[in-house]
Amino acid sequence: MGMIDTVKNWLRQIAEVGLMLIAAAVVLEIIFGSAVPFLGVSILGNITALSAELGDKGLVGVISLAVIIWLYNRR
């Protein structure tokens, strides 16, 4: 079980770093606008498109969002 716990810990840490990078990218895009040269993509545009797509799907979108939030809070 020690090896599995180690892998789970690594994955948890990688997910936390990813969430921090996304948060930093959102802040940079809010401060500097969508033309942040080293990001290369519009993080806010992607988040807006994802939320719009989930909203268009109705109940399925709400359930999907609830599952994503549950998975995130489960750590």
Backbone bond lengths (Angstrom), bond angles and torsions (degrees), N, CA, C in turn:
res aa  C-N    CA-C-N  psi(-1)  N-CA   C-N-CA  omega(-1)  CA-C   N-CA-C  phi
1 M - - - 1.456 - - 1.525 112.33 -
2 G 1.324 117.17 -19.76 1.451 119.85 -178.39 1.517 112.71 -63.51
3 M 1.337 116.83 -39.23 1.460 120.18 -179.14 1.531 110.66 -69.44
4 I 1.318 117.12 -40.02 1.465 120.73 179.04 1.519 110.24 -64.68
5 D 1.321 117.23 -41.59 1.464 120.59 177.72 1.524 111.28 -63.73
6 T 1.330 116.65 -37.02 1.460 120.55 177.79 1.521 111.11 -64.49
7 V 1.312 116.99 -43.90 1.467 121.26 179.42 1.528 109.82 -65.52
8 K 1.332 117.11 -42.65 1.469 120.29 177.86 1.520 110.85 -61.55
9 N 1.313 117.00 -39.40 1.459 120.94 178.77 1.526 110.59 -65.21
10 W 1.325 117.34 -42.87 1.470 120.57 177.10 1.523 111.46 -60.81
11 L 1.327 116.20 -46.14 1.469 120.01 -179.52 1.524 111.06 -63.41
12 R 1.318 116.56 -38.82 1.469 120.60 178.25 1.524 109.93 -63.43
13 Q 1.322 116.79 -42.84 1.464 120.72 179.69 1.525 111.42 -67.26
14 I 1.323 117.49 -38.65 1.466 121.07 177.32 1.530 110.11 -63.89
15 A 1.336 117.30 -41.35 1.465 120.95 178.38 1.524 110.78 -64.14
16 E 1.327 117.24 -40.46 1.463 120.39 178.61 1.524 111.45 -64.64
17 V 1.316 117.14 -41.23 1.471 120.35 177.31 1.523 109.95 -64.31
18 G 1.329 117.19 -41.51 1.461 120.75 177.68 1.518 112.15 -60.46
19 L 1.337 116.78 -43.10 1.464 120.05 178.47 1.529 111.36 -65.60
20 M 1.333 116.87 -36.97 1.465 119.58 176.92 1.526 111.18 -65.73
21 L 1.342 116.88 -39.84 1.460 120.17 177.96 1.522 111.71 -64.78
22 I 1.332 116.55 -39.90 1.461 119.88 177.67 1.521 110.18 -64.17
23 A 1.336 116.97 -44.21 1.466 120.14 178.64 1.529 111.18 -61.62
24 A 1.329 116.77 -42.40 1.463 120.01 178.77 1.524 110.88 -64.75
25 A 1.329 117.10 -39.35 1.465 120.55 178.94 1.522 111.19 -64.85
26 V 1.338 116.80 -39.35 1.467 120.23 178.00 1.523 110.20 -63.62
27 V 1.322 117.41 -44.99 1.467 120.97 179.22 1.526 110.59 -62.19
28 L 1.330 117.14 -44.71 1.467 119.89 178.91 1.525 111.54 -62.59
29 E 1.326 116.20 -38.75 1.463 118.78 -179.49 1.526 111.00 -70.44
30 I 1.318 117.45 -32.99 1.471 119.92 176.33 1.525 110.08 -68.65
31 I 1.325 116.80 -41.54 1.465 120.37 -177.80 1.521 111.87 -71.54
32 F 1.332 117.25 -48.54 1.457 120.88 -172.45 1.522 114.22 -99.59
33 G 1.296 118.54 -3.95 1.454 120.86 -177.23 1.518 110.47 87.31
34 S 1.312 116.14 -174.41 1.462 119.82 -174.86 1.526 113.20 -77.08
35 A 1.323 117.43 -3.90 1.461 120.43 -177.24 1.527 112.13 -98.40
36 V 1.327 117.30 45.35 1.460 120.13 175.42 1.521 106.65 -78.12
37 P 1.335 117.54 113.67 1.466 120.17 -168.66 1.528 115.04 -64.99
38 F 1.322 119.15 -35.17 1.462 119.29 -174.27 1.520 113.58 -89.32
39 L 1.344 118.67 -3.12 1.468 119.83 175.71 1.522 111.36 -82.10
40 G 1.305 116.63 -47.43 1.453 120.27 177.42 1.523 114.65 84.56
41 V 1.322 117.55 -19.03 1.464 121.29 178.65 1.517 108.60 -134.98
42 S 1.310 115.04 161.53 1.456 120.55 177.30 1.528 108.94 -95.29
43 I 1.315 116.15 100.96 1.463 121.29 -178.61 1.528 110.00 -63.61
44 L 1.326 116.65 -45.77 1.464 119.42 -179.96 1.523 111.44 -64.17
45 G 1.316 116.94 -36.38 1.461 120.09 176.67 1.521 111.49 -63.61
46 N 1.333 116.13 -40.97 1.462 119.74 178.36 1.524 111.52 -66.73
47 I 1.334 116.99 -41.45 1.465 120.24 178.70 1.521 110.31 -65.45
48 T 1.323 116.95 -41.07 1.463 120.87 178.32 1.526 110.83 -64.02
49 A 1.320 116.73 -43.19 1.466 120.04 178.82 1.525 111.47 -64.39
50 L 1.323 117.08 -39.56 1.461 120.70 178.35 1.517 111.19 -64.46
51 S 1.333 117.11 -45.08 1.465 119.38 179.95 1.524 111.24 -67.40
52 A 1.326 117.69 -35.37 1.461 120.37 177.12 1.526 110.88 -66.54
53 E 1.328 115.69 -40.54 1.464 119.79 179.02 1.524 110.81 -65.73
54 L 1.328 116.82 -41.84 1.463 119.82 177.41 1.529 110.70 -65.45
55 G 1.340 116.78 -36.98 1.461 120.52 178.61 1.510 112.30 -67.95
56 D 1.332 118.13 -33.86 1.459 121.66 179.60 1.523 112.02 -69.29
57 K 1.304 116.14 -24.53 1.465 119.77 -176.83 1.528 112.51 -84.78
58 G 1.315 118.61 -5.92 1.459 121.81 176.52 1.516 112.63 70.81
59 L 1.317 115.99 -127.40 1.458 122.16 -175.09 1.524 111.90 -62.51
60 V 1.320 117.22 -37.26 1.462 120.53 178.71 1.526 110.06 -61.44
61 G 1.320 117.31 -39.65 1.452 121.38 178.00 1.516 112.35 -65.17
62 V 1.326 116.63 -40.57 1.463 120.64 178.97 1.530 110.00 -65.52
63 I 1.320 116.91 -42.67 1.466 120.85 179.07 1.526 110.03 -64.96
64 S 1.327 117.17 -42.14 1.473 120.72 178.58 1.525 110.83 -62.25
65 L 1.311 116.71 -43.21 1.455 120.96 178.74 1.527 110.60 -63.78
66 A 1.326 117.17 -41.33 1.461 121.01 178.15 1.526 111.20 -62.65
67 V 1.329 117.22 -39.76 1.462 120.72 178.68 1.524 110.49 -66.08
68 I 1.331 117.67 -41.49 1.467 121.37 178.59 1.530 110.61 -62.64
69 I 1.317 116.96 -44.19 1.465 120.76 178.86 1.518 110.67 -65.46
70 W 1.330 117.06 -41.49 1.462 120.74 178.91 1.527 110.74 -62.11
71 L 1.331 117.51 -42.81 1.457 120.80 179.18 1.530 111.20 -64.25
72 Y 1.322 116.52 -37.91 1.454 119.90 179.44 1.538 111.00 -68.52
73 N 1.324 117.65 -43.99 1.459 121.55 -177.38 1.526 112.98 -75.99
74 R 1.299 117.85 -13.43 1.454 121.96 -176.56 1.516 114.07 -70.00
75 R 1.299 117.94 -20.56 1.456 120.67 -175.99 1.473 109.82 -57.07
